[in-house]
């Protein structure tokens, strides 16, 4: 019984840059504050497919 993990990118919600590749469980929803170097500040990032 292995948890199925997928690779997604955390995407800046302000400029849509894909900044942080991560692995997560498929059903997991991720939202976190991360530094976006395109925006030059911390912004909310979401997982994208
Ligand atoms: Zn950004």
mmCIF file of the protein (N, C-alpha, C, O) and its ligand, coordinates in Angstrom:
data_MODEL
# 
_entry.id   MODEL 
# 
loop_
_entity.id 
_entity.type 
_entity.pdbx_number_of_molecules 
1 polymer     1 
2 non-polymer 1 
# 
_entity_poly.entity_id                      1 
_entity_poly.type                           'polypeptide(L)' 
_entity_poly.nstd_linkage                   no 
_entity_poly.nstd_monomer                   no 
_entity_poly.pdbx_seq_one_letter_code       
;(UNK)(UNK)(UNK)(UNK)(UNK)(UNK)(UNK)(UNK)(UNK)(UNK)(UNK)(UNK)(UNK)(UNK)(UNK)(UNK)
(UNK)(UNK)(UNK)(UNK)(UNK)(UNK)(UNK)(UNK)(UNK)(UNK)(UNK)(UNK)(UNK)(UNK)(UNK)(UNK)
(UNK)(UNK)(UNK)(UNK)(UNK)(UNK)(UNK)(UNK)(UNK)(UNK)(UNK)(UNK)(UNK)(UNK)(UNK)(UNK)
(UNK)
;
_entity_poly.pdbx_seq_one_letter_code_can   XXXXXXXXXXXXXXXXXXXXXXXXXXXXXXXXXXXXXXXXXXXXXXXXX 
_entity_poly.pdbx_strand_id                 A 
# 
loop_
_entity_poly_seq.entity_id 
_entity_poly_seq.num 
_entity_poly_seq.mon_id 
_entity_poly_seq.hetero 
1 1  UNK n 
1 2  UNK n 
1 3  UNK n 
1 4  UNK n 
1 5  UNK n 
1 6  UNK n 
1 7  UNK n 
1 8  UNK n 
1 9  UNK n 
1 10 UNK n 
1 11 UNK n 
1 12 UNK n 
1 13 UNK n 
1 14 UNK n 
1 15 UNK n 
1 16 UNK n 
1 17 UNK n 
1 18 UNK n 
1 19 UNK n 
1 20 UNK n 
1 21 UNK n 
1 22 UNK n 
1 23 UNK n 
1 24 UNK n 
1 25 UNK n 
1 26 UNK n 
1 27 UNK n 
1 28 UNK n 
1 29 UNK n 
1 30 UNK n 
1 31 UNK n 
1 32 UNK n 
1 33 UNK n 
1 34 UNK n 
1 35 UNK n 
1 36 UNK n 
1 37 UNK n 
1 38 UNK n 
1 39 UNK n 
1 40 UNK n 
1 41 UNK n 
1 42 UNK n 
1 43 UNK n 
1 44 UNK n 
1 45 UNK n 
1 46 UNK n 
1 47 UNK n 
1 48 UNK n 
1 49 UNK n 
# 
loop_
_struct_asym.id 
_struct_asym.entity_id 
A 1 
B 2 
# 
loop_
_chem_comp.id 
_chem_comp.type 
_chem_comp.mon_nstd_flag 
UNK 'L-peptide linking' . 
ZN  non-polymer         . 
# 
_pdbx_entity_nonpoly.entity_id   2 
_pdbx_entity_nonpoly.name        ? 
_pdbx_entity_nonpoly.comp_id     ZN 
# 
_pdbx_nonpoly_scheme.asym_id         B 
_pdbx_nonpoly_scheme.entity_id       2 
_pdbx_nonpoly_scheme.mon_id          ZN 
_pdbx_nonpoly_scheme.ndb_seq_num     1 
_pdbx_nonpoly_scheme.pdb_seq_num     101 
_pdbx_nonpoly_scheme.auth_seq_num    101 
_pdbx_nonpoly_scheme.pdb_mon_id      ZN 
_pdbx_nonpoly_scheme.auth_mon_id     ZN 
_pdbx_nonpoly_scheme.pdb_strand_id   A 
_pdbx_nonpoly_scheme.pdb_ins_code    . 
# 
loop_
_atom_site.group_PDB 
_atom_site.id 
_atom_site.type_symbol 
_atom_site.label_atom_id 
_atom_site.label_alt_id 
_atom_site.label_comp_id 
_atom_site.label_asym_id 
_atom_site.label_entity_id 
_atom_site.label_seq_id 
_atom_site.pdbx_PDB_ins_code 
_atom_site.Cartn_x 
_atom_site.Cartn_y 
_atom_site.Cartn_z 
_atom_site.occupancy 
_atom_site.B_iso_or_equiv 
_atom_site.pdbx_formal_charge 
_atom_site.auth_seq_id 
_atom_site.auth_comp_id 
_atom_site.auth_asym_id 
_atom_site.auth_atom_id 
_atom_site.pdbx_PDB_model_num 
ATOM   1   N  N  . UNK A 1 1  ? 0.851  -1.195 0.000   1.00 0.00 ? 1   UNK A N  1 
ATOM   2   C  CA . UNK A 1 1  ? 0.000  0.000  0.000   1.00 0.00 ? 1   UNK A CA 1 
ATOM   3   C  C  . UNK A 1 1  ? 0.888  1.247  0.000   1.00 0.00 ? 1   UNK A C  1 
ATOM   4   O  O  . UNK A 1 1  ? 1.200  1.803  1.053   1.00 0.00 ? 1   UNK A O  1 
ATOM   5   N  N  . UNK A 1 2  ? 1.269  1.654  -1.143  1.00 0.00 ? 2   UNK A N  1 
ATOM   6   C  CA . UNK A 1 2  ? 2.107  2.837  -1.249  1.00 0.00 ? 2   UNK A CA 1 
ATOM   7   C  C  . UNK A 1 2  ? 1.215  4.030  -1.552  1.00 0.00 ? 2   UNK A C  1 
ATOM   8   O  O  . UNK A 1 2  ? 0.344  3.960  -2.420  1.00 0.00 ? 2   UNK A O  1 
ATOM   9   N  N  . UNK A 1 3  ? 1.438  5.132  -0.827  1.00 0.00 ? 3   UNK A N  1 
ATOM   10  C  CA . UNK A 1 3  ? 0.713  6.359  -1.134  1.00 0.00 ? 3   UNK A CA 1 
ATOM   11  C  C  . UNK A 1 3  ? 1.175  6.858  -2.490  1.00 0.00 ? 3   UNK A C  1 
ATOM   12  O  O  . UNK A 1 3  ? 2.367  6.895  -2.794  1.00 0.00 ? 3   UNK A O  1 
ATOM   13  N  N  . UNK A 1 4  ? 0.217  7.233  -3.277  1.00 0.00 ? 4   UNK A N  1 
ATOM   14  C  CA . UNK A 1 4  ? 0.553  7.700  -4.614  1.00 0.00 ? 4   UNK A CA 1 
ATOM   15  C  C  . UNK A 1 4  ? 0.985  9.162  -4.550  1.00 0.00 ? 4   UNK A C  1 
ATOM   16  O  O  . UNK A 1 4  ? 0.238  10.040 -4.118  1.00 0.00 ? 4   UNK A O  1 
ATOM   17  N  N  . UNK A 1 5  ? 2.197  9.383  -4.987  1.00 0.00 ? 5   UNK A N  1 
ATOM   18  C  CA . UNK A 1 5  ? 2.721  10.751 -4.924  1.00 0.00 ? 5   UNK A CA 1 
ATOM   19  C  C  . UNK A 1 5  ? 2.934  11.274 -6.338  1.00 0.00 ? 5   UNK A C  1 
ATOM   20  O  O  . UNK A 1 5  ? 3.389  10.556 -7.228  1.00 0.00 ? 5   UNK A O  1 
ATOM   21  N  N  . UNK A 1 6  ? 2.597  12.520 -6.514  1.00 0.00 ? 6   UNK A N  1 
ATOM   22  C  CA . UNK A 1 6  ? 2.766  13.134 -7.830  1.00 0.00 ? 6   UNK A CA 1 
ATOM   23  C  C  . UNK A 1 6  ? 3.631  14.386 -7.697  1.00 0.00 ? 6   UNK A C  1 
ATOM   24  O  O  . UNK A 1 6  ? 3.719  14.989 -6.628  1.00 0.00 ? 6   UNK A O  1 
ATOM   25  N  N  . UNK A 1 7  ? 4.253  14.753 -8.783  1.00 0.00 ? 7   UNK A N  1 
ATOM   26  C  CA . UNK A 1 7  ? 5.074  15.959 -8.800  1.00 0.00 ? 7   UNK A CA 1 
ATOM   27  C  C  . UNK A 1 7  ? 4.264  17.107 -9.389  1.00 0.00 ? 7   UNK A C  1 
ATOM   28  O  O  . UNK A 1 7  ? 3.698  17.000 -10.477 1.00 0.00 ? 7   UNK A O  1 
ATOM   29  N  N  . UNK A 1 8  ? 4.225  18.188 -8.654  1.00 0.00 ? 8   UNK A N  1 
ATOM   30  C  CA . UNK A 1 8  ? 3.540  19.386 -9.114  1.00 0.00 ? 8   UNK A CA 1 
ATOM   31  C  C  . UNK A 1 8  ? 4.458  20.582 -8.850  1.00 0.00 ? 8   UNK A C  1 
ATOM   32  O  O  . UNK A 1 8  ? 5.513  20.435 -8.232  1.00 0.00 ? 8   UNK A O  1 
ATOM   33  N  N  . UNK A 1 9  ? 4.066  21.723 -9.304  1.00 0.00 ? 9   UNK A N  1 
ATOM   34  C  CA . UNK A 1 9  ? 4.819  22.940 -9.018  1.00 0.00 ? 9   UNK A CA 1 
ATOM   35  C  C  . UNK A 1 9  ? 3.960  23.874 -8.184  1.00 0.00 ? 9   UNK A C  1 
ATOM   36  O  O  . UNK A 1 9  ? 2.771  24.056 -8.446  1.00 0.00 ? 9   UNK A O  1 
ATOM   37  N  N  . UNK A 1 10 ? 4.589  24.463 -7.172  1.00 0.00 ? 10  UNK A N  1 
ATOM   38  C  CA . UNK A 1 10 ? 3.905  25.532 -6.459  1.00 0.00 ? 10  UNK A CA 1 
ATOM   39  C  C  . UNK A 1 10 ? 3.960  26.775 -7.332  1.00 0.00 ? 10  UNK A C  1 
ATOM   40  O  O  . UNK A 1 10 ? 5.037  27.217 -7.734  1.00 0.00 ? 10  UNK A O  1 
ATOM   41  N  N  . UNK A 1 11 ? 2.806  27.328 -7.619  1.00 0.00 ? 11  UNK A N  1 
ATOM   42  C  CA . UNK A 1 11 ? 2.685  28.423 -8.575  1.00 0.00 ? 11  UNK A CA 1 
ATOM   43  C  C  . UNK A 1 11 ? 2.264  29.696 -7.853  1.00 0.00 ? 11  UNK A C  1 
ATOM   44  O  O  . UNK A 1 11 ? 1.329  29.694 -7.054  1.00 0.00 ? 11  UNK A O  1 
ATOM   45  N  N  . UNK A 1 12 ? 2.960  30.763 -8.145  1.00 0.00 ? 12  UNK A N  1 
ATOM   46  C  CA . UNK A 1 12 ? 2.634  32.070 -7.575  1.00 0.00 ? 12  UNK A CA 1 
ATOM   47  C  C  . UNK A 1 12 ? 1.243  32.499 -8.041  1.00 0.00 ? 12  UNK A C  1 
ATOM   48  O  O  . UNK A 1 12 ? 0.960  32.490 -9.239  1.00 0.00 ? 12  UNK A O  1 
ATOM   49  N  N  . UNK A 1 13 ? 0.388  32.867 -7.115  1.00 0.00 ? 13  UNK A N  1 
ATOM   50  C  CA . UNK A 1 13 ? -0.972 33.254 -7.502  1.00 0.00 ? 13  UNK A CA 1 
ATOM   51  C  C  . UNK A 1 13 ? -1.015 34.664 -8.097  1.00 0.00 ? 13  UNK A C  1 
ATOM   52  O  O  . UNK A 1 13 ? -2.035 35.068 -8.653  1.00 0.00 ? 13  UNK A O  1 
ATOM   53  N  N  . UNK A 1 14 ? 0.070  35.405 -7.985  1.00 0.00 ? 14  UNK A N  1 
ATOM   54  C  CA . UNK A 1 14 ? 0.070  36.772 -8.531  1.00 0.00 ? 14  UNK A CA 1 
ATOM   55  C  C  . UNK A 1 14 ? 0.610  36.824 -9.957  1.00 0.00 ? 14  UNK A C  1 
ATOM   56  O  O  . UNK A 1 14 ? 0.039  37.507 -10.807 1.00 0.00 ? 14  UNK A O  1 
ATOM   57  N  N  . UNK A 1 15 ? 1.703  36.113 -10.229 1.00 0.00 ? 15  UNK A N  1 
ATOM   58  C  CA . UNK A 1 15 ? 2.296  36.199 -11.571 1.00 0.00 ? 15  UNK A CA 1 
ATOM   59  C  C  . UNK A 1 15 ? 2.275  34.861 -12.310 1.00 0.00 ? 15  UNK A C  1 
ATOM   60  O  O  . UNK A 1 15 ? 2.698  34.787 -13.464 1.00 0.00 ? 15  UNK A O  1 
ATOM   61  N  N  . UNK A 1 16 ? 1.790  33.810 -11.660 1.00 0.00 ? 16  UNK A N  1 
ATOM   62  C  CA . UNK A 1 16 ? 1.651  32.479 -12.279 1.00 0.00 ? 16  UNK A CA 1 
ATOM   63  C  C  . UNK A 1 16 ? 2.987  31.790 -12.558 1.00 0.00 ? 16  UNK A C  1 
ATOM   64  O  O  . UNK A 1 16 ? 3.025  30.816 -13.310 1.00 0.00 ? 16  UNK A O  1 
ATOM   65  N  N  . UNK A 1 17 ? 4.078  32.273 -11.972 1.00 0.00 ? 17  UNK A N  1 
ATOM   66  C  CA . UNK A 1 17 ? 5.365  31.592 -12.135 1.00 0.00 ? 17  UNK A CA 1 
ATOM   67  C  C  . UNK A 1 17 ? 5.367  30.281 -11.369 1.00 0.00 ? 17  UNK A C  1 
ATOM   68  O  O  . UNK A 1 17 ? 4.852  30.198 -10.254 1.00 0.00 ? 17  UNK A O  1 
ATOM   69  N  N  . UNK A 1 18 ? 5.952  29.261 -11.976 1.00 0.00 ? 18  UNK A N  1 
ATOM   70  C  CA . UNK A 1 18 ? 6.083  27.973 -11.299 1.00 0.00 ? 18  UNK A CA 1 
ATOM   71  C  C  . UNK A 1 18 ? 7.431  27.947 -10.600 1.00 0.00 ? 18  UNK A C  1 
ATOM   72  O  O  . UNK A 1 18 ? 8.471  27.754 -11.230 1.00 0.00 ? 18  UNK A O  1 
ATOM   73  N  N  . UNK A 1 19 ? 7.397  28.140 -9.312  1.00 0.00 ? 19  UNK A N  1 
ATOM   74  C  CA . UNK A 1 19 ? 8.642  28.408 -8.581  1.00 0.00 ? 19  UNK A CA 1 
ATOM   75  C  C  . UNK A 1 19 ? 9.207  27.218 -7.844  1.00 0.00 ? 19  UNK A C  1 
ATOM   76  O  O  . UNK A 1 19 ? 10.428 27.101 -7.739  1.00 0.00 ? 19  UNK A O  1 
ATOM   77  N  N  . UNK A 1 20 ? 8.382  26.333 -7.332  1.00 0.00 ? 20  UNK A N  1 
ATOM   78  C  CA . UNK A 1 20 ? 8.872  25.267 -6.459  1.00 0.00 ? 20  UNK A CA 1 
ATOM   79  C  C  . UNK A 1 20 ? 8.298  23.911 -6.846  1.00 0.00 ? 20  UNK A C  1 
ATOM   80  O  O  . UNK A 1 20 ? 7.132  23.626 -6.573  1.00 0.00 ? 20  UNK A O  1 
ATOM   81  N  N  . UNK A 1 21 ? 9.115  23.073 -7.484  1.00 0.00 ? 21  UNK A N  1 
ATOM   82  C  CA . UNK A 1 21 ? 8.660  21.707 -7.730  1.00 0.00 ? 21  UNK A CA 1 
ATOM   83  C  C  . UNK A 1 21 ? 8.598  20.926 -6.420  1.00 0.00 ? 21  UNK A C  1 
ATOM   84  O  O  . UNK A 1 21 ? 9.532  20.966 -5.620  1.00 0.00 ? 21  UNK A O  1 
ATOM   85  N  N  . UNK A 1 22 ? 7.509  20.228 -6.210  1.00 0.00 ? 22  UNK A N  1 
ATOM   86  C  CA . UNK A 1 22 ? 7.312  19.451 -4.983  1.00 0.00 ? 22  UNK A CA 1 
ATOM   87  C  C  . UNK A 1 22 ? 6.626  18.132 -5.327  1.00 0.00 ? 22  UNK A C  1 
ATOM   88  O  O  . UNK A 1 22 ? 6.068  17.966 -6.411  1.00 0.00 ? 22  UNK A O  1 
ATOM   89  N  N  . UNK A 1 23 ? 6.682  17.210 -4.389  1.00 0.00 ? 23  UNK A N  1 
ATOM   90  C  CA . UNK A 1 23 ? 5.862  16.015 -4.513  1.00 0.00 ? 23  UNK A CA 1 
ATOM   91  C  C  . UNK A 1 23 ? 4.812  16.056 -3.409  1.00 0.00 ? 23  UNK A C  1 
ATOM   92  O  O  . UNK A 1 23 ? 5.052  16.564 -2.314  1.00 0.00 ? 23  UNK A O  1 
ATOM   93  N  N  . UNK A 1 24 ? 3.661  15.517 -3.722  1.00 0.00 ? 24  UNK A N  1 
ATOM   94  C  CA . UNK A 1 24 ? 2.578  15.512 -2.745  1.00 0.00 ? 24  UNK A CA 1 
ATOM   95  C  C  . UNK A 1 24 ? 1.674  14.331 -3.030  1.00 0.00 ? 24  UNK A C  1 
ATOM   96  O  O  . UNK A 1 24 ? 1.767  13.704 -4.085  1.00 0.00 ? 24  UNK A O  1 
ATOM   97  N  N  . UNK A 1 25 ? 0.816  14.037 -2.101  1.00 0.00 ? 25  UNK A N  1 
ATOM   98  C  CA . UNK A 1 25 ? -0.219 13.044 -2.364  1.00 0.00 ? 25  UNK A CA 1 
ATOM   99  C  C  . UNK A 1 25 ? -1.274 13.684 -3.256  1.00 0.00 ? 25  UNK A C  1 
ATOM   100 O  O  . UNK A 1 25 ? -1.546 14.881 -3.167  1.00 0.00 ? 25  UNK A O  1 
ATOM   101 N  N  . UNK A 1 26 ? -1.854 12.863 -4.109  1.00 0.00 ? 26  UNK A N  1 
ATOM   102 C  CA . UNK A 1 26 ? -2.767 13.364 -5.128  1.00 0.00 ? 26  UNK A CA 1 
ATOM   103 C  C  . UNK A 1 26 ? -3.930 14.166 -4.532  1.00 0.00 ? 26  UNK A C  1 
ATOM   104 O  O  . UNK A 1 26 ? -4.323 15.197 -5.079  1.00 0.00 ? 26  UNK A O  1 
ATOM   105 N  N  . UNK A 1 27 ? -4.464 13.695 -3.430  1.00 0.00 ? 27  UNK A N  1 
ATOM   106 C  CA . UNK A 1 27 ? -5.659 14.335 -2.880  1.00 0.00 ? 27  UNK A CA 1 
ATOM   107 C  C  . UNK A 1 27 ? -5.343 15.554 -2.009  1.00 0.00 ? 27  UNK A C  1 
ATOM   108 O  O  . UNK A 1 27 ? -6.241 16.244 -1.525  1.00 0.00 ? 27  UNK A O  1 
ATOM   109 N  N  . UNK A 1 28 ? -4.048 15.796 -1.825  1.00 0.00 ? 28  UNK A N  1 
ATOM   110 C  CA . UNK A 1 28 ? -3.635 16.866 -0.944  1.00 0.00 ? 28  UNK A CA 1 
ATOM   111 C  C  . UNK A 1 28 ? -3.739 18.228 -1.639  1.00 0.00 ? 28  UNK A C  1 
ATOM   112 O  O  . UNK A 1 28 ? -3.328 18.382 -2.789  1.00 0.00 ? 28  UNK A O  1 
ATOM   113 N  N  . UNK A 1 29 ? -4.289 19.201 -0.932  1.00 0.00 ? 29  UNK A N  1 
ATOM   114 C  CA . UNK A 1 29 ? -4.337 20.560 -1.470  1.00 0.00 ? 29  UNK A CA 1 
ATOM   115 C  C  . UNK A 1 29 ? -3.297 21.398 -0.728  1.00 0.00 ? 29  UNK A C  1 
ATOM   116 O  O  . UNK A 1 29 ? -3.227 21.402 0.501   1.00 0.00 ? 29  UNK A O  1 
ATOM   117 N  N  . UNK A 1 30 ? -2.507 22.096 -1.509  1.00 0.00 ? 30  UNK A N  1 
ATOM   118 C  CA . UNK A 1 30 ? -1.442 22.880 -0.900  1.00 0.00 ? 30  UNK A CA 1 
ATOM   119 C  C  . UNK A 1 30 ? -1.600 24.358 -1.227  1.00 0.00 ? 30  UNK A C  1 
ATOM   120 O  O  . UNK A 1 30 ? -1.897 24.749 -2.356  1.00 0.00 ? 30  UNK A O  1 
ATOM   121 N  N  . UNK A 1 31 ? -1.389 25.156 -0.193  1.00 0.00 ? 31  UNK A N  1 
ATOM   122 C  CA . UNK A 1 31 ? -1.371 26.606 -0.342  1.00 0.00 ? 31  UNK A CA 1 
ATOM   123 C  C  . UNK A 1 31 ? -0.418 27.124 0.697   1.00 0.00 ? 31  UNK A C  1 
ATOM   124 O  O  . UNK A 1 31 ? -0.592 26.862 1.887   1.00 0.00 ? 31  UNK A O  1 
ATOM   125 N  N  . UNK A 1 32 ? 0.581  27.851 0.273   1.00 0.00 ? 32  UNK A N  1 
ATOM   126 C  CA . UNK A 1 32 ? 1.498  28.390 1.268   1.00 0.00 ? 32  UNK A CA 1 
ATOM   127 C  C  . UNK A 1 32 ? 2.177  29.654 0.774   1.00 0.00 ? 32  UNK A C  1 
ATOM   128 O  O  . UNK A 1 32 ? 2.251  29.926 -0.424  1.00 0.00 ? 32  UNK A O  1 
ATOM   129 N  N  . UNK A 1 33 ? 2.665  30.406 1.729   1.00 0.00 ? 33  UNK A N  1 
ATOM   130 C  CA . UNK A 1 33 ? 3.420  31.614 1.422   1.00 0.00 ? 33  UNK A CA 1 
ATOM   131 C  C  . UNK A 1 33 ? 4.848  31.211 1.092   1.00 0.00 ? 33  UNK A C  1 
ATOM   132 O  O  . UNK A 1 33 ? 5.517  30.530 1.869   1.00 0.00 ? 33  UNK A O  1 
ATOM   133 N  N  . UNK A 1 34 ? 5.301  31.650 -0.084  1.00 0.00 ? 34  UNK A N  1 
ATOM   134 C  CA . UNK A 1 34 ? 6.667  31.371 -0.518  1.00 0.00 ? 34  UNK A CA 1 
ATOM   135 C  C  . UNK A 1 34 ? 7.218  32.616 -1.181  1.00 0.00 ? 34  UNK A C  1 
ATOM   136 O  O  . UNK A 1 34 ? 6.481  33.484 -1.649  1.00 0.00 ? 34  UNK A O  1 
ATOM   137 N  N  . UNK A 1 35 ? 8.560  32.673 -1.206  1.00 0.00 ? 35  UNK A N  1 
ATOM   138 C  CA . UNK A 1 35 ? 9.175  33.800 -1.878  1.00 0.00 ? 35  UNK A CA 1 
ATOM   139 C  C  . UNK A 1 35 ? 9.127  33.601 -3.385  1.00 0.00 ? 35  UNK A C  1 
ATOM   140 O  O  . UNK A 1 35 ? 9.568  32.566 -3.885  1.00 0.00 ? 35  UNK A O  1 
ATOM   141 N  N  . UNK A 1 36 ? 8.604  34.569 -4.107  1.00 0.00 ? 36  UNK A N  1 
ATOM   142 C  CA . UNK A 1 36 ? 8.583  34.536 -5.561  1.00 0.00 ? 36  UNK A CA 1 
ATOM   143 C  C  . UNK A 1 36 ? 9.621  35.518 -6.070  1.00 0.00 ? 36  UNK A C  1 
ATOM   144 O  O  . UNK A 1 36 ? 9.551  36.712 -5.782  1.00 0.00 ? 36  UNK A O  1 
ATOM   145 N  N  . UNK A 1 37 ? 10.594 35.007 -6.836  1.00 0.00 ? 37  UNK A N  1 
ATOM   146 C  CA . UNK A 1 37 ? 11.642 35.935 -7.264  1.00 0.00 ? 37  UNK A CA 1 
ATOM   147 C  C  . UNK A 1 37 ? 11.188 36.793 -8.425  1.00 0.00 ? 37  UNK A C  1 
ATOM   148 O  O  . UNK A 1 37 ? 11.796 37.828 -8.698  1.00 0.00 ? 37  UNK A O  1 
ATOM   149 N  N  . UNK A 1 38 ? 10.134 36.391 -9.115  1.00 0.00 ? 38  UNK A N  1 
ATOM   150 C  CA . UNK A 1 38 ? 9.564  37.240 -10.163 1.00 0.00 ? 38  UNK A CA 1 
ATOM   151 C  C  . UNK A 1 38 ? 8.866  38.451 -9.547  1.00 0.00 ? 38  UNK A C  1 
ATOM   152 O  O  . UNK A 1 38 ? 9.025  39.573 -10.027 1.00 0.00 ? 38  UNK A O  1 
ATOM   153 N  N  . UNK A 1 39 ? 8.098  38.225 -8.490  1.00 0.00 ? 39  UNK A N  1 
ATOM   154 C  CA . UNK A 1 39 ? 7.428  39.323 -7.788  1.00 0.00 ? 39  UNK A CA 1 
ATOM   155 C  C  . UNK A 1 39 ? 8.374  40.053 -6.846  1.00 0.00 ? 39  UNK A C  1 
ATOM   156 O  O  . UNK A 1 39 ? 8.140  41.214 -6.511  1.00 0.00 ? 39  UNK A O  1 
ATOM   157 N  N  . UNK A 1 40 ? 9.441  39.383 -6.417  1.00 0.00 ? 40  UNK A N  1 
ATOM   158 C  CA . UNK A 1 40 ? 10.386 39.989 -5.486  1.00 0.00 ? 40  UNK A CA 1 
ATOM   159 C  C  . UNK A 1 40 ? 9.868  40.077 -4.062  1.00 0.00 ? 40  UNK A C  1 
ATOM   160 O  O  . UNK A 1 40 ? 10.339 40.897 -3.274  1.00 0.00 ? 40  UNK A O  1 
ATOM   161 N  N  . UNK A 1 41 ? 8.891  39.225 -3.729  1.00 0.00 ? 41  UNK A N  1 
ATOM   162 C  CA . UNK A 1 41 ? 8.324  39.235 -2.378  1.00 0.00 ? 41  UNK A CA 1 
ATOM   163 C  C  . UNK A 1 41 ? 7.654  37.898 -2.097  1.00 0.00 ? 41  UNK A C  1 
ATOM   164 O  O  . UNK A 1 41 ? 7.543  37.043 -2.976  1.00 0.00 ? 41  UNK A O  1 
ATOM   165 N  N  . UNK A 1 42 ? 7.209  37.734 -0.851  1.00 0.00 ? 42  UNK A N  1 
ATOM   166 C  CA . UNK A 1 42 ? 6.466  36.538 -0.514  1.00 0.00 ? 42  UNK A CA 1 
ATOM   167 C  C  . UNK A 1 42 ? 5.032  36.665 -1.015  1.00 0.00 ? 42  UNK A C  1 
ATOM   168 O  O  . UNK A 1 42 ? 4.364  37.675 -0.790  1.00 0.00 ? 42  UNK A O  1 
ATOM   169 N  N  . UNK A 1 43 ? 4.584  35.636 -1.687  1.00 0.00 ? 43  UNK A N  1 
ATOM   170 C  CA . UNK A 1 43 ? 3.209  35.627 -2.185  1.00 0.00 ? 43  UNK A CA 1 
ATOM   171 C  C  . UNK A 1 43 ? 2.600  34.267 -1.877  1.00 0.00 ? 43  UNK A C  1 
ATOM   172 O  O  . UNK A 1 43 ? 3.302  33.331 -1.494  1.00 0.00 ? 43  UNK A O  1 
ATOM   173 N  N  . UNK A 1 44 ? 1.306  34.171 -2.047  1.00 0.00 ? 44  UNK A N  1 
ATOM   174 C  CA . UNK A 1 44 ? 0.627  32.896 -1.869  1.00 0.00 ? 44  UNK A CA 1 
ATOM   175 C  C  . UNK A 1 44 ? 0.896  32.004 -3.080  1.00 0.00 ? 44  UNK A C  1 
ATOM   176 O  O  . UNK A 1 44 ? 0.714  32.416 -4.226  1.00 0.00 ? 44  UNK A O  1 
ATOM   177 N  N  . UNK A 1 45 ? 1.325  30.796 -2.809  1.00 0.00 ? 45  UNK A N  1 
ATOM   178 C  CA . UNK A 1 45 ? 1.579  29.822 -3.864  1.00 0.00 ? 45  UNK A CA 1 
ATOM   179 C  C  . UNK A 1 45 ? 0.614  28.662 -3.729  1.00 0.00 ? 45  UNK A C  1 
ATOM   180 O  O  . UNK A 1 45 ? 0.282  28.240 -2.621  1.00 0.00 ? 45  UNK A O  1 
ATOM   181 N  N  . UNK A 1 46 ? 0.174  28.158 -4.851  1.00 0.00 ? 46  UNK A N  1 
ATOM   182 C  CA . UNK A 1 46 ? -0.722 27.001 -4.901  1.00 0.00 ? 46  UNK A CA 1 
ATOM   183 C  C  . UNK A 1 46 ? -0.114 25.928 -5.764  1.00 0.00 ? 46  UNK A C  1 
ATOM   184 O  O  . UNK A 1 46 ? 0.694  26.200 -6.652  1.00 0.00 ? 46  UNK A O  1 
ATOM   185 N  N  . UNK A 1 47 ? -0.509 24.715 -5.493  1.00 0.00 ? 47  UNK A N  1 
ATOM   186 C  CA . UNK A 1 47 ? -0.069 23.614 -6.357  1.00 0.00 ? 47  UNK A CA 1 
ATOM   187 C  C  . UNK A 1 47 ? -0.785 23.684 -7.689  1.00 0.00 ? 47  UNK A C  1 
ATOM   188 O  O  . UNK A 1 47 ? -1.986 23.948 -7.758  1.00 0.00 ? 47  UNK A O  1 
ATOM   189 N  N  . UNK A 1 48 ? -0.026 23.442 -8.748  1.00 0.00 ? 48  UNK A N  1 
ATOM   190 C  CA . UNK A 1 48 ? -0.577 23.412 -10.101 1.00 0.00 ? 48  UNK A CA 1 
ATOM   191 C  C  . UNK A 1 48 ? -0.242 22.081 -10.723 1.00 0.00 ? 48  UNK A C  1 
ATOM   192 O  O  . UNK A 1 48 ? 0.713  21.426 -10.305 1.00 0.00 ? 48  UNK A O  1 
ATOM   193 N  N  . UNK A 1 49 ? -1.007 21.665 -11.714 1.00 0.00 ? 49  UNK A N  1 
ATOM   194 C  CA . UNK A 1 49 ? -0.764 20.384 -12.338 1.00 0.00 ? 49  UNK A CA 1 
ATOM   195 C  C  . UNK A 1 49 ? 0.434  20.414 -13.281 1.00 0.00 ? 49  UNK A C  1 
ATOM   196 O  O  . UNK A 1 49 ? 0.767  19.396 -13.888 1.00 0.00 ? 49  UNK A O  1 
HETATM 197 ZN ZN . ZN  B 2 .  ? 5.066  35.894 -8.439  1.00 0.00 ? 101 ZN  A ZN 1 
# 
